[in-house]
């Protein structure tokens, strides 16, 4: 990796951030698989450290949280005890999105348990400087985590959705049909019109499109939890700092990223700028 020119590093990173797998990136760039893997490991750790340091004391007002499923090594139903020790099986990525700037404030990679909810919400609370309106889905682990992390200093509501099987197109891969959806205040006095998870769910789609490892039906899945975390850190760095957001750009009249809208960056980062974190 040290001998790989910065221009070639940038080419590799851009392809990874645009939804290509490691092997496809190797074929497109003529770069060795081990070289790409080492580059991803180094840049992922650097991106995680940079965002951990700089995404703090944020003045967000409206925040939405959600969890998105993926897997590492093998699907959960095939994971043995030995696989579990290696971190294989289902891997849930918890994300917190600033609804106004579209910034991914923080994320947590782990299971879908109360302990993971506590770790995620505690970290979110540490990064904010103002009272917020917070929205999540109806997953029960959120309620206790929010109460412990924020106390009464939050306006918190949940979105409860009911689903039924799609009878017009039944089958294993047919999406369920949402039959009802209602908002419910849990803590404080949240505005009902802003109790929503629409923005963070849309950002989850962006995550699945930009990171090949997050595709539901894929053979490009992560083989280790550590490399999965590195890939996520790079994806969120690219999304926050280097990828102009269409809605923000249209409103501002010039290219704008979530990091710029949130006041933590003053320009659109290039992929070479991201490479500079390790060079």
Order of alpha helices (4+ residues) and beta strands (2+ residues): alpha-alpha-alpha-beta-alpha-beta-beta-alpha-beta-alpha-beta-beta-alpha-alpha-alpha-alpha-alpha
